[in-house]
Amino acid sequence: MFMILDELIKYCEEIAERNKGIAEFCKDAKDTKYTTYKDGWEEIAARYFQIADWLKVLKNIMDVGSCNECKSRGMCEYEPEAGQMTRFNCPFYKWEEKREMTYGEIYDEFCKKFPNAEVSDFRPAIPTFLPSLAKSIPYAIVVWLKDGSKVVYIAESEEEE
């Protein structure tokens, strides 16, 4: 949704700039038939700028979060009843904390899934430790086994659930 809003804001601003340029051309034109259109083009540009501003406000409202995503949901005295409108830009809003998994936690998850694996070492799945990688793999480790083989383990991150 945010990507669509960003594209729409950019589109409105581009149209407004284009119309503003046409209005400037009409103002500078020596032929009087163009100068009469200047006000119309300026008005169209102003409307597109206004639409872009409204879309920016809408995006800011959507970025802030509402009672539905608040960490203190169910405990807040300002939480709306069923059918009531939710608050936005609430001064009591508490963000849900999303914690990143550590490599140790990823290793623990690997050990739980493969309890019989004989591990000699593990490191983050980055090109330094695995040169065949073009870039780092998030939520992944390289595990060296005692038999000399290596395994890339990608954790089940909370974002995928």
C-alpha positions in Angstrom: 0.0 0.0 0.0 2.8 2.4 0.9 4.6 1.8 -2.4 1.4 2.7 -4.3 1.0 5.8 -2.2 4.6 6.8 -2.9 4.2 6.3 -6.6 1.0 8.3 -6.6 2.6 11.2 -4.7 5.5 11.2 -7.1 3.1 11.1 -10.1 1.0 14.0 -8.8 4.2 16.1 -8.1 5.5 15.3 -11.6 2.2 16.4 -13.3 2.1 19.5 -11.1 5.7 20.5 -12.1 4.9 19.9 -15.8 1.8 22.0 -15.6 3.7 24.7 -13.7 6.3 24.7 -16.5 3.5 25.1 -19.1 2.1 28.0 -17.1 5.6 29.6 -17.1 5.8 29.1 -20.9 2.4 30.7 -21.4 3.5 33.7 -19.2 6.7 34.3 -21.1 5.1 33.8 -24.6 4.9 36.8 -26.8 1.7 35.6 -28.5 -1.3 36.7 -26.4 -3.3 33.6 -27.1 -1.0 31.6 -24.8 -0.9 34.2 -22.0 -4.7 33.8 -21.5 -4.2 30.1 -20.6 -1.5 30.8 -17.9 -4.1 31.0 -15.1 -5.7 27.7 -16.0 -2.4 25.8 -16.1 -1.3 27.4 -12.7 -4.6 26.3 -11.2 -4.2 22.7 -12.5 -0.6 22.6 -11.1 -1.9 23.9 -7.7 -4.5 21.2 -7.6 -2.0 18.5 -8.2 0.3 19.9 -5.6 -2.6 19.9 -3.2 -3.5 16.3 -4.0 0.1 15.3 -3.4 0.1 17.1 0.0 -3.1 15.2 1.0 -1.6 11.9 0.0 1.5 12.7 2.1 -0.8 13.4 5.1 -2.5 10.1 4.5 0.8 8.3 4.3 1.9 9.9 7.6 -1.3 8.8 9.2 -0.8 5.2 8.0 2.8 5.2 9.1 2.0 6.1 12.7 -0.2 3.1 13.5 -3.5 2.8 15.2 -5.1 1.1 18.3 -5.1 -2.2 16.3 -1.3 -2.4 16.3 -0.6 -0.8 19.7 1.5 -2.8 22.2 -0.9 -1.8 25.0 -3.9 -3.2 23.1 -6.5 -4.4 25.6 -5.0 -2.4 28.5 -5.5 1.2 27.3 -8.3 3.3 28.6 -8.6 5.1 25.2 -9.0 1.9 23.2 -12.2 2.1 21.2 -15.2 -0.2 21.6 -16.4 -2.4 18.8 -17.7 -0.2 16.0 -15.9 2.9 17.2 -13.2 4.6 15.2 -9.6 3.8 16.1 -7.3 6.6 17.1 -4.3 7.6 15.0 -1.3 9.6 16.0 -2.2 8.8 19.6 0.3 10.2 22.2 0.0 6.9 24.2 0.8 4.7 21.2 3.5 2.0 22.0 5.3 0.3 19.1 5.5 -3.5 19.0 9.2 -4.3 19.4 10.5 -6.6 16.7 13.7 -8.2 17.8 16.2 -9.6 15.4 17.4 -13.2 15.9 21.0 -13.5 17.0 23.4 -16.0 15.3 23.5 -17.9 18.6 19.7 -18.3 18.5 19.9 -19.5 14.9 22.5 -22.0 15.9 20.3 -23.2 18.8 17.4 -23.6 16.3 19.7 -25.7 14.0 20.7 -27.9 16.9 17.1 -28.5 17.9 16.2 -29.5 14.3 19.3 -31.6 13.8 20.3 -33.0 17.2 22.5 -35.7 15.8 24.7 -33.3 13.7 28.3 -33.3 14.7 29.2 -29.6 14.5 32.8 -28.3 14.6 32.0 -24.5 14.0 29.4 -22.1 12.7 29.6 -18.5 11.4 27.1 -16.0 9.8 26.3 -16.7 6.1 28.2 -13.9 4.6 30.7 -13.8 1.7 33.7 -13.7 4.1 32.9 -17.2 5.4 31.4 -18.6 2.2 33.0 -17.0 -0.8 30.5 -18.6 -3.2 27.9 -16.2 -1.9 27.3 -12.9 -3.8 25.8 -11.3 -0.7 24.8 -12.0 2.9 21.8 -14.2 3.6 19.6 -12.8 6.4 18.8 -15.2 9.3 21.3 -17.8 8.1 24.5 -19.4 9.3 27.2 -21.6 7.8 27.7 -24.7 9.8 30.9 -26.8 9.4 30.4 -30.4 10.3 33.2 -32.7 11.7 33.2 -34.8 8.5 34.5 -31.7 6.6 31.2 -30.7 4.9 29.5 -27.4 5.4 25.8 -26.6 5.5 24.0 -23.3 5.1 21.1 -23.2 7.5 18.4 -20.5 7.1 16.3 -19.9 10.2 12.6 -19.7 10.3 12.4 -16.0 11.0 9.4 -14.4 12.8 8.6 -12.3 9.7 7.8 -15.4 7.6 5.2 -16.7 10.2 
